[in-house]
Amino acid sequence: MPPTPGHDKDGVYAIIKEIPYLTEMQKRLKSAKNVVVIGGGFIGIEISDEIKKSGVENVSVVEIEEHCLSQSYDDDFCVEMEEQLRSRGIVIYTGSKIVSIDGGEQVESVTLADGKKIVADIVILGIGAVANADLAKKIGLRIGLTGGIVVDRAMRTSDANIFACGDCAEKVSFFGGNSSALRLASIATLEARVAGANVFGIKRETPGTIGVWGTAVGNLALGTAGLTEKMAKAHGYKVISAVNESINRHPGKLSGAANVKIKLVFGANSGILLGGQVRGDASVGEIMNAISACVQNRMTAEQIAMFQSGTHPMITASPIAYGIVNAAEAAISKMVEAKDRS
Ligand SMILES: Cc1cc2nc3c(=O)[nH]c(=O)nc-3n(C[C@H](O)[C@H](O)[C@H](O)COP(=O)(O)OP(=O)(O)OC[C@H]3O[C@@H](n4cnc5c(N)ncnc54)[C@H](O)[C@@H]3O)c2cc1C
């Protein structure tokens, strides 16, 4: 719970993993008319869509950043998801900070920094996930910068006989080794495979957290593997990015075909893939994972252009319109142009 005044009022819920708590929230939602979700990250937007689908009349998302999902995707991807949410009846306030949750014992409204009030019978917090490291603190294990239990790459804590993995453990980024605040099931299971293998002797080390995630609302899905262009620049990389849009069936009029957009971000000097984003249908899931394999192996644009893919009309894009390869080719053209200019 963030320290926003009024967070302890009746009708304010966080998305915590406790079945009785969430069942009670669901019961309350059945009679709610006005729901405000604080935080337009992937938990906030997915829960707001589920609530809207369940029949609640007014559902609003309030996001402090300029766009929903801006910590997960570059702006053009965020805008597409915002349009999808609006088309499904969800009201979005971006660049808006909630300064108080108001009412008597029961929540009645929220107030934004610009003074606007939004009526609310239920407020849901989609923000504020932190490591649960209480037990580790009690027994004196070292705690890291993001509040997780410090582990080495073998997932050993500061006590060599204790391993930690998952949300409670501190993470290091694949990109440069600094602390990473990402907490995901995909990271937890990788770390579990490392820790489990190492309990009887060190056999595995984590390469660091790449960060791979997806977001789906209705038939629109987004996915990221590694760094977005915004994140790469914030990490200090000079980047070259390229976008490809193609249909994921061939011919494109086959039923179930969807337009898939792929953006790849490369280090401008090294040509190495730093990350990629995908927008499309359910096929986005495995495309983001294929991009992650390229990131993890530090593949260059040239190596990706030589990627050997399989093809079938009903289940893949045409081999001449294979998005990951064509985005890499487009990036190579930009790299050549940049070299010619310098
Ligand atoms: C709404 C929501 C949606 C998400 N969606 C995704 C997604 O799409 N993709 C993704 O990769 N990640 C997603 N995540 C994140 C993902 O759920 C977590 O990263 C993942 O569950 C972490 O696994 P874990 O085993 O470390 O922790 P948990 O799954 O939290 O498991 C820890 C368990 O330990 C128990 N426990 C805690 N303290 C003690 C104790 N002292 N003694 C005994 N037991 C204890 C807890 O009750 C809990 O059951 C989502 C999270 C939320 C909240």
PDBQT file of the ligand as one rigid body, heavy atoms in Angstrom, charges set to zero:
ROOT
HETATM    1  C1  LIG A 401      -1.911  -9.669 -10.904  1.00  0.00    +0.000 C 
HETATM    2  C2  LIG A 401      -0.564 -10.190 -11.252  1.00  0.00    +0.000 A 
HETATM    3  C3  LIG A 401      -0.322 -10.613 -12.558  1.00  0.00    +0.000 A 
HETATM    4  C4  LIG A 401       0.927 -11.099 -12.919  1.00  0.00    +0.000 A 
HETATM    5  N1  LIG A 401       1.131 -11.507 -14.203  1.00  0.00    +0.000 NA
HETATM    6  C5  LIG A 401       2.337 -11.989 -14.556  1.00  0.00    +0.000 A 
HETATM    7  C6  LIG A 401       2.573 -12.441 -15.889  1.00  0.00    +0.000 A 
HETATM    8  O1  LIG A 401       1.693 -12.399 -16.744  1.00  0.00    +0.000 OA
HETATM    9  N2  LIG A 401       3.817 -12.897 -16.197  1.00  0.00    +0.000 N 
HETATM   10  C7  LIG A 401       4.816 -12.971 -15.277  1.00  0.00    +0.000 A 
HETATM   11  O2  LIG A 401       5.918 -13.424 -15.622  1.00  0.00    +0.000 OA
HETATM   12  N3  LIG A 401       4.618 -12.559 -13.994  1.00  0.00    +0.000 NA
HETATM   13  C8  LIG A 401       3.416 -12.079 -13.619  1.00  0.00    +0.000 A 
HETATM   14  N4  LIG A 401       3.206 -11.659 -12.326  1.00  0.00    +0.000 N 
HETATM   15  C9  LIG A 401       4.312 -11.757 -11.353  1.00  0.00    +0.000 C 
HETATM   16  C10 LIG A 401       4.393 -13.184 -10.806  1.00  0.00    +0.000 C 
HETATM   17  O3  LIG A 401       3.159 -13.546 -10.238  1.00  0.00    +0.000 OA
HETATM   18  C11 LIG A 401       5.496 -13.271  -9.736  1.00  0.00    +0.000 C 
HETATM   19  O4  LIG A 401       6.678 -12.744 -10.239  1.00  0.00    +0.000 OA
HETATM   20  C12 LIG A 401       5.726 -14.721  -9.355  1.00  0.00    +0.000 C 
HETATM   21  O5  LIG A 401       4.555 -15.281  -8.794  1.00  0.00    +0.000 OA
HETATM   22  C13 LIG A 401       6.872 -14.835  -8.344  1.00  0.00    +0.000 C 
HETATM   23  O6  LIG A 401       6.990 -16.164  -7.923  1.00  0.00    +0.000 OA
HETATM   24  P1  LIG A 401       7.540 -16.489  -6.470  1.00  0.00    +0.000 P 
HETATM   25  O7  LIG A 401       7.468 -17.961  -6.338  1.00  0.00    +0.000 OA
HETATM   26  O8  LIG A 401       8.826 -15.797  -6.249  1.00  0.00    +0.000 OA
HETATM   27  O9  LIG A 401       6.526 -15.758  -5.470  1.00  0.00    +0.000 OA
HETATM   28  P2  LIG A 401       5.000 -16.073  -5.193  1.00  0.00    +0.000 P 
HETATM   29  O10 LIG A 401       4.307 -16.580  -6.401  1.00  0.00    +0.000 OA
HETATM   30  O11 LIG A 401       4.488 -14.835  -4.539  1.00  0.00    +0.000 OA
HETATM   31  O12 LIG A 401       5.062 -17.275  -4.175  1.00  0.00    +0.000 OA
HETATM   32  C14 LIG A 401       5.585 -17.121  -2.862  1.00  0.00    +0.000 C 
HETATM   33  C15 LIG A 401       4.786 -18.026  -1.930  1.00  0.00    +0.000 C 
HETATM   34  O13 LIG A 401       5.422 -18.074  -0.662  1.00  0.00    +0.000 OA
HETATM   35  C16 LIG A 401       4.445 -17.938   0.360  1.00  0.00    +0.000 C 
HETATM   36  N5  LIG A 401       5.133 -17.411   1.563  1.00  0.00    +0.000 N 
HETATM   37  C17 LIG A 401       5.565 -16.142   1.794  1.00  0.00    +0.000 A 
HETATM   38  N6  LIG A 401       6.165 -16.054   3.000  1.00  0.00    +0.000 NA
HETATM   39  C18 LIG A 401       6.141 -17.297   3.520  1.00  0.00    +0.000 A 
HETATM   40  C19 LIG A 401       6.613 -17.876   4.746  1.00  0.00    +0.000 A 
HETATM   41  N7  LIG A 401       7.253 -17.141   5.655  1.00  0.00    +0.000 N 
HETATM   42  N8  LIG A 401       6.418 -19.190   4.933  1.00  0.00    +0.000 NA
HETATM   43  C20 LIG A 401       5.788 -19.961   3.999  1.00  0.00    +0.000 A 
HETATM   44  N9  LIG A 401       5.323 -19.470   2.844  1.00  0.00    +0.000 NA
HETATM   45  C21 LIG A 401       5.494 -18.173   2.599  1.00  0.00    +0.000 A 
HETATM   46  C22 LIG A 401       3.432 -16.973  -0.248  1.00  0.00    +0.000 C 
HETATM   47  O14 LIG A 401       2.196 -17.079   0.405  1.00  0.00    +0.000 OA
HETATM   48  C23 LIG A 401       3.376 -17.483  -1.691  1.00  0.00    +0.000 C 
HETATM   49  O15 LIG A 401       2.452 -18.523  -1.869  1.00  0.00    +0.000 OA
HETATM   50  C24 LIG A 401       1.950 -11.160 -11.951  1.00  0.00    +0.000 A 
HETATM   51  C25 LIG A 401       1.715 -10.732 -10.639  1.00  0.00    +0.000 A 
HETATM   52  C26 LIG A 401       0.477 -10.238 -10.298  1.00  0.00    +0.000 A 
HETATM   53  C27 LIG A 401       0.246  -9.781  -8.888  1.00  0.00    +0.000 C 
ENDROOT
TORSDOF 0
